[in-house]
């Protein structure tokens, strides 16, 4: 790539001409997108139909950011990491034991209403009949998967950077003959059954 051949306000009739002038290979699909993203570190290109115009040329190239080295860099993961560290900084001994759903709430990912699924299943269809039990259950499955991924991406990122250490603990709820719940640590067999 020969960036020195770029001139401010220069217009190319198409991508192929841009590649020819800058001595870049002509690519297609994702390769083309990666190539244009790399080029955006050096200049601002404006595309109008097939034409490409050089709107600005940077005196120094922008730093290349490799998102793979830092793990998931989404704004949610960064926010949750800050929230986790802030929460831990306020606890005695910097230790915290909490259920996953309550952690979702304490980190601001959900509110109390979301955690009471039975109430949501009761109230939401009354408010709008387009919300069926199936739709609500489907929403909970999708959001739980997404929230769990964001949470564990955040925890693993912090652990990888040696800022925290965490352990998952599986709890089984056993109901006795009188209907009373007993919360006990899951055995290895029960953990494997759960997965």
N, C-alpha and C positions, 0 to 999 in steps of 0.2 A: 504494500500500500504506500503510494507516494503522495502524502498529504501536501507537500510543497507545491503541487500543481493546481491546488484549489485557489480560486480567486473569488473575492466577495461579490455577490450578486450574479455570479456565473450561473447559467442555466444549461442543463443537459436535457436532450430530447427524451431520454429514457434511462432506465437503470443500466442497460448494456453500455451506453455511451459513458456513463459515470465510471463504470468498472474499467473501461478501456483507457480513459484519461488518467485514472488513479492507479493503473496497472494492478488491478485486483482481478481474481478469477470470478467469472460469472457463475452465480449459484442460484439455486431455487429452493423454495419451501423454507424450512427452518434455518438452513444454512444461510440463505439470503437475509433472513431476519437477524441472525447473530452477527452477520457481517455489517448490516446497517446500524445495529446497536453499538458495535465496536467503533464505527465511523462517527457516531454521535458523541464520542469522547473528544473529538477534534473539531467538530463544526456542528452548526444547526442547518439541517436540510429541510426544505419545505416542498412537499409533493403536491402538484396540481395536475390531476389526471396522470398522464405518463411523465410529464415534465418534472424535473427536480431542480430546485434553485438553492444556491448556497446563501443562507440568510446571515450567517455569522461564522467567523473562524476564530477559535480560541488561541490566545497567545501561548498558553501551556495546555497540554492535554489534561482532561479530567482523570482523576485516579480511577483505576479499574477496581471494581468491587466484586470480590469472589464470594458469593452468598453461600457456597458450599462449605467454606471453612468455618463459618459461624453458625451453621445449622439453619434452622428456620428463622428468618429475619422479618417475618410479617409483623405488622404493627401490633397485632393482638398479642403475639408471643412476647415482644418487647415490653408491652404494657403489663402483662401478667407477671413477668419476671420482676419488674419494679414493685408491683403489689406484693408479691411473695416476700421479697427482701424487706419491704416496709413492715409487713405483718410480723415477720420473724424478729425484727429489731425491737418491737414493742412487747415481746413475750419474755417471761422469766426464763433464763437459761437458754434463750434462743431456740427453744423446742416447741413444737406445735403438733398436736394430735387432733385430727379432724376427719370426718367422712368426706368422700369426694363431692357429694352434692352440697354439703355445707361449705366446703372449700370454694366451690363454684360461686356460692352466694357471697362469701366473705371477700372474694376477689372482684366482685361486681359483675360477674358474668351472667348471673340470673338474679331474679328477685324472689321473695317468699312465695308469691303466687305461683311461679313456675314450679317450685318444689312441691306444691300441693297438687299433684296430678289429678287426684280424685275430684278436687274442687273445680279444676279447669275442665275436666270431662263433664262435670255437671253444669257449669255456668256458661261455657263458651257456645255450645249448641243452642242454648236458650237465647243468647244474644244475637247469633247469626246462624241460621239453619244450614249454611254452606259448610260449617265445621262439623263433620261427622266424627264419630269415635275413631274410625279408621284413620282419618286425616290427622287427628290430634296424636294418636299413637305413632303414626309415621313421622310426624314433626318431632316428637320426643326421641325417637330412635336416631334420626338424622342429627339433631342438635346435640344429643348426648355424645355421639361419635365425634362430632366436630369439637365440642368443648373438651372432651377427654384428650383429643390429639393436641389441641392448643396447650392444655395444662401440662401434659407430659413432655411436649417439646420444650416448654418453659423450664420445667423441673430438670430435665436432662441437660439443657443448655447451661443452667446454673451449676449443676453437678459436674459437668465437664470442665467448667471454669473454676472448680474447687471453691465455689462460694457457699454451697449447701451440700448436705447429704440427706437423703430421704430413703425411707423404706415403705413398701406397700404392705399393709396388713389386711388379710381377708377375714371378715367376720361373718359367721353363719348365724342366722336367726332360727332358733328352735322353739317350737310352741309345744308346751306340755299339755296334759289332758285337760287342765282347767282353762286353757286358752291363753296362758301367760307366756309372754315372749322372753326368751333367754338369749342374750347376745354373747357368743363365745368365739374364740379364735378358731379359724378353720384348720382342719388337719391337712396334711399333704394330699391325701386322697380326695378330700372335699375341694381343695384348690384345683386339682387336675380335673375334677368333675365340672367345675365352674367354667374352665377354659375349654 
